[in-house]
Amino acid sequence: MHRPRVRDASAVQGVFLTIGLAIAAFFPFLALYLRDAHGLDESQIGLVLACMAAARMVANPLWGHLSDTRVGRLTALQIGLAGSAAAAFLVNAAVALPAITVLMVVQAFFMDALLVLAWSTTVVRDRPRGLERHGRLGSLGAVFRHAPRFWGFLVAAVLVWTGFNAAWNFIGPRIEDQGGGPFLIGLGTALGGVVEVPVMRSSSRLQRRFGLRLVYMAGCIVYGLTFLLWGSVSDPTILSLLAVFEGIGFSLLFTTGVVVVGRLLPRSLYSTGNAVGQMVSFGIGPILGAGLGGFVYQHLGAPTLYLSACVLALGAALVAWFALATPALSEPGVSH
């Protein structure tokens, strides 16, 4: 009885590993690919990336609904893989900006099916204990009535993730403009990924020792300083190596953000709270960051872009200082 489970687990892990390799080989070089292979300027690249982020935000609930109620997870994964691969292949033949944008949006829409599979496969889901009446706006309204501070948390999230996407999406062109190339871009991405693992593993210890508020603020501050250095340094090798600190900031924010939602809300509202947080952090943030980042990079220059991203990240830390000022989030060693 146990052997099929092992084989199923290994198969899922193998799928995730394969998908992860494809994503890691795709996204860090996307802005560079759009600029060098298709001749798009930074404003146009920002537009394409913002449209892709909007497509992912719309696709997330749609793929979740289809996989749970219509086609199943395996079929959803197969459709997502086929559609994503086909759209990515056709982008190579596209010339005009509208065609490139449409195909990249289609590619993002289908690729989101892979993320839905990861979420639904790895997260333990339970059934509601009973139909609970949440009042006006359902569970969404209940989230903000139960935790008014959740508004402040969302403001901090949209600030820091807008800054992150403005900075990260254009670090490839930034390195190339300073004389670097794909090797240094890949090196920086790899270094950032390597450091994420130990930082994520130590995140719970940091939260117990310093409290969630300080750890979340630390992630924002690390991001802000990294973005400031990206705008100030001109050596492409150093720019690449600085991605180590981006990995640290991402790990602190990603792991802490989920726990903050758990501390602010009761268990019955976890899913809604996390869904709203994900929509803001990885939906609205990328749309604003990519769209505005490309315009600023092209018309005001890289230093202005990265200084602005730094200000946004440090502003998020300041907002978090006030929004997360509760004993459950501030005091070290507090358990939920």
Secondary structure, DSSP 8 states (H G I E B T S, - for coil): -HHHHHHHHHHHHHHHHHHHHHHHHHGGGHHHHHHHTT---HHHHHHHHHHHHHHHHHHHHHHHHHHHHTS-HHHHHHHHHHHHHHHHHHHTT--SHHHHHHHHHHHHHHHHHHHHHHHHHHS-----SS-----TTHHHHHHHHH-THHHHHHHHHHHHHHHHHHHHTTHHHHHHHTT--HHHHHHHHHHHHHHHHHHHHHHHHHHHHH-HHHHHHHHHHHHHHHHHHHHH---HHHHHHTHHHHHHHHHHHHHHHHHHHHHHS-GGGHHHHHHHHHHIIIIIHHHHHHHHHHHHHHHH-HHHHHHHHHHHHHHHHHHHHHHT-SHHHHSTT---
